[in-house]
Amino acid sequence: MKRIKIEQVKSKIGRPERQKRTLQALGLRGIRQVVEHDATPQILGMVRKVSHLVKYEEI
């Protein structure tokens, strides 16, 4: 299965609670933190919802 690398590039301060919880569910706790996940439809959907706060690439 394909993997995806996700890096948080913007702060979650001042964002709606739903976006904060999405970042937390992805395992991101701070700016410049990087996590890797399998590229499942659920993960890709979460990344799309917070795409303005993260940078991602397939690995």
Backbone atoms as SQL, in Angstrom:
CREATE TABLE atoms (id INTEGER PRIMARY KEY, chain TEXT, resi INTEGER, resn TEXT, atom TEXT, x REAL, y REAL, z REAL);
INSERT INTO atoms VALUES
  (1, 'A', 1, 'MET', 'N', 0.842, -1.187, 0.000),
  (2, 'A', 1, 'MET', 'CA', 0.000, 0.000, 0.000),
  (3, 'A', 1, 'MET', 'C', 0.885, 1.248, 0.000),
  (4, 'A', 2, 'LYS', 'N', 0.424, 2.273, -0.668),
  (5, 'A', 2, 'LYS', 'CA', 1.177, 3.529, -0.721),
  (6, 'A', 2, 'LYS', 'C', 1.195, 4.203, 0.635),
  (7, 'A', 3, 'ARG', 'N', 2.261, 4.932, 0.878),
  (8, 'A', 3, 'ARG', 'CA', 2.401, 5.698, 2.122),
  (9, 'A', 3, 'ARG', 'C', 2.360, 7.182, 1.781),
  (10, 'A', 4, 'ILE', 'N', 1.990, 7.983, 2.756),
  (11, 'A', 4, 'ILE', 'CA', 1.923, 9.428, 2.577),
  (12, 'A', 4, 'ILE', 'C', 2.630, 10.077, 3.760),
  (13, 'A', 5, 'LYS', 'N', 3.448, 11.080, 3.465),
  (14, 'A', 5, 'LYS', 'CA', 4.152, 11.831, 4.500),
  (15, 'A', 5, 'LYS', 'C', 3.453, 13.177, 4.636),
  (16, 'A', 6, 'ILE', 'N', 3.068, 13.529, 5.870),
  (17, 'A', 6, 'ILE', 'CA', 2.303, 14.743, 6.135),
  (18, 'A', 6, 'ILE', 'C', 3.090, 15.611, 7.099),
  (19, 'A', 7, 'GLU', 'N', 3.231, 16.898, 6.764),
  (20, 'A', 7, 'GLU', 'CA', 3.932, 17.854, 7.623),
  (21, 'A', 7, 'GLU', 'C', 3.014, 19.032, 7.894),
  (22, 'A', 8, 'GLN', 'N', 2.881, 19.395, 9.160),
  (23, 'A', 8, 'GLN', 'CA', 2.084, 20.569, 9.514),
  (24, 'A', 8, 'GLN', 'C', 2.923, 21.811, 9.259),
  (25, 'A', 9, 'VAL', 'N', 2.391, 22.759, 8.473),
  (26, 'A', 9, 'VAL', 'CA', 3.146, 23.963, 8.126),
  (27, 'A', 9, 'VAL', 'C', 2.510, 25.241, 8.665),
  (28, 'A', 10, 'LYS', 'N', 1.273, 25.165, 9.149),
  (29, 'A', 10, 'LYS', 'CA', 0.615, 26.334, 9.723),
  (30, 'A', 10, 'LYS', 'C', 0.008, 25.970, 11.067),
  (31, 'A', 11, 'SER', 'N', -0.167, 26.983, 11.907),
  (32, 'A', 11, 'SER', 'CA', -0.679, 26.784, 13.255),
  (33, 'A', 11, 'SER', 'C', -2.169, 26.467, 13.251),
  (34, 'A', 12, 'LYS', 'N', -2.589, 25.716, 14.280),
  (35, 'A', 12, 'LYS', 'CA', -4.010, 25.424, 14.438),
  (36, 'A', 12, 'LYS', 'C', -4.709, 26.454, 15.323),
  (37, 'A', 13, 'ILE', 'N', -3.969, 27.419, 15.836),
  (38, 'A', 13, 'ILE', 'CA', -4.547, 28.461, 16.682),
  (39, 'A', 13, 'ILE', 'C', -5.543, 29.288, 15.861),
  (40, 'A', 14, 'GLY', 'N', -6.722, 29.472, 16.398),
  (41, 'A', 14, 'GLY', 'CA', -7.748, 30.266, 15.732),
  (42, 'A', 14, 'GLY', 'C', -8.546, 29.494, 14.702),
  (43, 'A', 15, 'ARG', 'N', -8.285, 28.210, 14.576),
  (44, 'A', 15, 'ARG', 'CA', -9.020, 27.372, 13.618),
  (45, 'A', 15, 'ARG', 'C', -10.223, 26.735, 14.308),
  (46, 'A', 16, 'PRO', 'N', -11.217, 26.325, 13.532),
  (47, 'A', 16, 'PRO', 'CA', -12.380, 25.660, 14.130),
  (48, 'A', 16, 'PRO', 'C', -11.969, 24.372, 14.852),
  (49, 'A', 17, 'GLU', 'N', -12.724, 24.023, 15.860),
  (50, 'A', 17, 'GLU', 'CA', -12.433, 22.837, 16.670),
  (51, 'A', 17, 'GLU', 'C', -12.352, 21.569, 15.816),
  (52, 'A', 18, 'ARG', 'N', -13.166, 21.495, 14.796),
  (53, 'A', 18, 'ARG', 'CA', -13.173, 20.311, 13.930),
  (54, 'A', 18, 'ARG', 'C', -11.829, 20.133, 13.231),
  (55, 'A', 19, 'GLN', 'N', -11.231, 21.230, 12.773),
  (56, 'A', 19, 'GLN', 'CA', -9.919, 21.142, 12.127),
  (57, 'A', 19, 'GLN', 'C', -8.836, 20.787, 13.133),
  (58, 'A', 20, 'LYS', 'N', -8.939, 21.295, 14.346),
  (59, 'A', 20, 'LYS', 'CA', -7.976, 20.953, 15.391),
  (60, 'A', 20, 'LYS', 'C', -8.014, 19.456, 15.692),
  (61, 'A', 21, 'ARG', 'N', -9.239, 18.913, 15.764),
  (62, 'A', 21, 'ARG', 'CA', -9.377, 17.480, 16.043),
  (63, 'A', 21, 'ARG', 'C', -8.883, 16.633, 14.883),
  (64, 'A', 22, 'THR', 'N', -9.039, 17.121, 13.662),
  (65, 'A', 22, 'THR', 'CA', -8.532, 16.391, 12.502),
  (66, 'A', 22, 'THR', 'C', -7.015, 16.320, 12.548),
  (67, 'A', 23, 'LEU', 'N', -6.352, 17.430, 12.871),
  (68, 'A', 23, 'LEU', 'CA', -4.893, 17.419, 13.005),
  (69, 'A', 23, 'LEU', 'C', -4.467, 16.457, 14.103),
  (70, 'A', 24, 'GLN', 'N', -5.183, 16.456, 15.209),
  (71, 'A', 24, 'GLN', 'CA', -4.862, 15.555, 16.312),
  (72, 'A', 24, 'GLN', 'C', -5.035, 14.096, 15.885),
  (73, 'A', 25, 'ALA', 'N', -6.082, 13.803, 15.124),
  (74, 'A', 25, 'ALA', 'CA', -6.322, 12.442, 14.654),
  (75, 'A', 25, 'ALA', 'C', -5.228, 11.980, 13.694),
  (76, 'A', 26, 'LEU', 'N', -4.658, 12.919, 12.957),
  (77, 'A', 26, 'LEU', 'CA', -3.553, 12.583, 12.063),
  (78, 'A', 26, 'LEU', 'C', -2.238, 12.403, 12.826),
  (79, 'A', 27, 'GLY', 'N', -2.213, 12.800, 14.094),
  (80, 'A', 27, 'GLY', 'CA', -1.007, 12.656, 14.895),
  (81, 'A', 27, 'GLY', 'C', -0.118, 13.874, 14.877),
  (82, 'A', 28, 'LEU', 'N', -0.634, 15.000, 14.391),
  (83, 'A', 28, 'LEU', 'CA', 0.144, 16.238, 14.318),
  (84, 'A', 28, 'LEU', 'C', -0.130, 17.103, 15.536),
  (85, 'A', 29, 'ARG', 'N', 0.938, 17.472, 16.243),
  (86, 'A', 29, 'ARG', 'CA', 0.776, 18.259, 17.464),
  (87, 'A', 29, 'ARG', 'C', 1.422, 19.631, 17.362),
  (88, 'A', 30, 'GLY', 'N', 2.227, 19.870, 16.333),
  (89, 'A', 30, 'GLY', 'CA', 2.889, 21.163, 16.231),
  (90, 'A', 30, 'GLY', 'C', 3.442, 21.406, 14.840),
  (91, 'A', 31, 'ILE', 'N', 3.796, 22.649, 14.605),
  (92, 'A', 31, 'ILE', 'CA', 4.339, 23.046, 13.315),
  (93, 'A', 31, 'ILE', 'C', 5.664, 22.318, 13.073),
  (94, 'A', 32, 'ARG', 'N', 5.886, 21.932, 11.844),
  (95, 'A', 32, 'ARG', 'CA', 7.071, 21.214, 11.366),
  (96, 'A', 32, 'ARG', 'C', 7.140, 19.760, 11.808),
  (97, 'A', 33, 'GLN', 'N', 6.112, 19.259, 12.460),
  (98, 'A', 33, 'GLN', 'CA', 6.088, 17.849, 12.807),
  (99, 'A', 33, 'GLN', 'C', 5.677, 17.051, 11.576),
  (100, 'A', 34, 'VAL', 'N', 6.321, 15.902, 11.378),
  (101, 'A', 34, 'VAL', 'CA', 6.068, 15.054, 10.216),
  (102, 'A', 34, 'VAL', 'C', 5.589, 13.690, 10.697),
  (103, 'A', 35, 'VAL', 'N', 4.545, 13.173, 10.056),
  (104, 'A', 35, 'VAL', 'CA', 4.048, 11.830, 10.339),
  (105, 'A', 35, 'VAL', 'C', 3.868, 11.089, 9.023),
  (106, 'A', 36, 'GLU', 'N', 3.870, 9.771, 9.096),
  (107, 'A', 36, 'GLU', 'CA', 3.634, 8.932, 7.924),
  (108, 'A', 36, 'GLU', 'C', 2.425, 8.051, 8.182),
  (109, 'A', 37, 'HIS', 'N', 1.589, 7.900, 7.169),
  (110, 'A', 37, 'HIS', 'CA', 0.401, 7.058, 7.248),
  (111, 'A', 37, 'HIS', 'C', 0.251, 6.307, 5.930),
  (112, 'A', 38, 'ASP', 'N', -0.507, 5.202, 5.967),
  (113, 'A', 38, 'ASP', 'CA', -0.922, 4.558, 4.730),
  (114, 'A', 38, 'ASP', 'C', -1.906, 5.482, 4.023),
  (115, 'A', 39, 'ALA', 'N', -1.859, 5.489, 2.704),
  (116, 'A', 39, 'ALA', 'CA', -2.719, 6.390, 1.927),
  (117, 'A', 39, 'ALA', 'C', -4.100, 5.759, 1.723),
  (118, 'A', 40, 'THR', 'N', -4.852, 5.626, 2.811),
  (119, 'A', 40, 'THR', 'CA', -6.214, 5.096, 2.734),
  (120, 'A', 40, 'THR', 'C', -7.178, 6.239, 2.405),
  (121, 'A', 41, 'PRO', 'N', -8.360, 5.910, 1.933),
  (122, 'A', 41, 'PRO', 'CA', -9.337, 6.967, 1.648),
  (123, 'A', 41, 'PRO', 'C', -9.668, 7.826, 2.874),
  (124, 'A', 42, 'GLN', 'N', -9.662, 7.221, 4.065),
  (125, 'A', 42, 'GLN', 'CA', -9.976, 7.970, 5.273),
  (126, 'A', 42, 'GLN', 'C', -8.885, 9.000, 5.573),
  (127, 'A', 43, 'ILE', 'N', -7.626, 8.602, 5.467),
  (128, 'A', 43, 'ILE', 'CA', -6.508, 9.513, 5.724),
  (129, 'A', 43, 'ILE', 'C', -6.473, 10.613, 4.671),
  (130, 'A', 44, 'LEU', 'N', -6.664, 10.259, 3.408),
  (131, 'A', 44, 'LEU', 'CA', -6.648, 11.260, 2.338),
  (132, 'A', 44, 'LEU', 'C', -7.783, 12.269, 2.513),
  (133, 'A', 45, 'GLY', 'N', -8.940, 11.819, 3.009),
  (134, 'A', 45, 'GLY', 'CA', -10.048, 12.732, 3.274),
  (135, 'A', 45, 'GLY', 'C', -9.718, 13.707, 4.383),
  (136, 'A', 46, 'MET', 'N', -9.057, 13.216, 5.440),
  (137, 'A', 46, 'MET', 'CA', -8.663, 14.107, 6.530),
  (138, 'A', 46, 'MET', 'C', -7.636, 15.123, 6.055),
  (139, 'A', 47, 'VAL', 'N', -6.694, 14.679, 5.220),
  (140, 'A', 47, 'VAL', 'CA', -5.666, 15.591, 4.693),
  (141, 'A', 47, 'VAL', 'C', -6.327, 16.667, 3.838),
  (142, 'A', 48, 'ARG', 'N', -7.323, 16.288, 3.039),
  (143, 'A', 48, 'ARG', 'CA', -8.027, 17.266, 2.206),
  (144, 'A', 48, 'ARG', 'C', -8.726, 18.330, 3.052),
  (145, 'A', 49, 'LYS', 'N', -9.276, 17.942, 4.186),
  (146, 'A', 49, 'LYS', 'CA', -10.005, 18.876, 5.045),
  (147, 'A', 49, 'LYS', 'C', -9.085, 19.906, 5.691),
  (148, 'A', 50, 'VAL', 'N', -7.816, 19.561, 5.882),
  (149, 'A', 50, 'VAL', 'CA', -6.877, 20.500, 6.505),
  (150, 'A', 50, 'VAL', 'C', -5.712, 20.798, 5.561),
  (151, 'A', 51, 'SER', 'N', -5.962, 20.725, 4.264),
  (152, 'A', 51, 'SER', 'CA', -4.887, 20.899, 3.274),
  (153, 'A', 51, 'SER', 'C', -4.248, 22.282, 3.335),
  (154, 'A', 52, 'HIS', 'N', -4.966, 23.272, 3.864),
  (155, 'A', 52, 'HIS', 'CA', -4.415, 24.621, 3.993),
  (156, 'A', 52, 'HIS', 'C', -3.456, 24.729, 5.181),
  (157, 'A', 53, 'LEU', 'N', -3.397, 23.710, 6.026),
  (158, 'A', 53, 'LEU', 'CA', -2.532, 23.711, 7.205),
  (159, 'A', 53, 'LEU', 'C', -1.359, 22.739, 7.082),
  (160, 'A', 54, 'VAL', 'N', -1.405, 21.844, 6.103),
  (161, 'A', 54, 'VAL', 'CA', -0.377, 20.811, 5.983),
  (162, 'A', 54, 'VAL', 'C', 0.202, 20.767, 4.585),
  (163, 'A', 55, 'LYS', 'N', 1.355, 20.086, 4.495),
  (164, 'A', 55, 'LYS', 'CA', 1.999, 19.788, 3.214),
  (165, 'A', 55, 'LYS', 'C', 2.146, 18.270, 3.188),
  (166, 'A', 56, 'TYR', 'N', 1.868, 17.644, 2.055),
  (167, 'A', 56, 'TYR', 'CA', 1.934, 16.188, 2.013),
  (168, 'A', 56, 'TYR', 'C', 2.531, 15.714, 0.684),
  (169, 'A', 57, 'GLU', 'N', 3.083, 14.517, 0.719),
  (170, 'A', 57, 'GLU', 'CA', 3.649, 13.914, -0.485),
  (171, 'A', 57, 'GLU', 'C', 3.605, 12.393, -0.335),
  (172, 'A', 58, 'GLU', 'N', 3.487, 11.713, -1.461),
  (173, 'A', 58, 'GLU', 'CA', 3.539, 10.259, -1.462),
  (174, 'A', 58, 'GLU', 'C', 4.991, 9.803, -1.378),
  (175, 'A', 59, 'ILE', 'N', 5.209, 8.736, -0.642),
  (176, 'A', 59, 'ILE', 'CA', 6.562, 8.180, -0.549),
  (177, 'A', 59, 'ILE', 'C', 6.566, 6.731, -0.933);
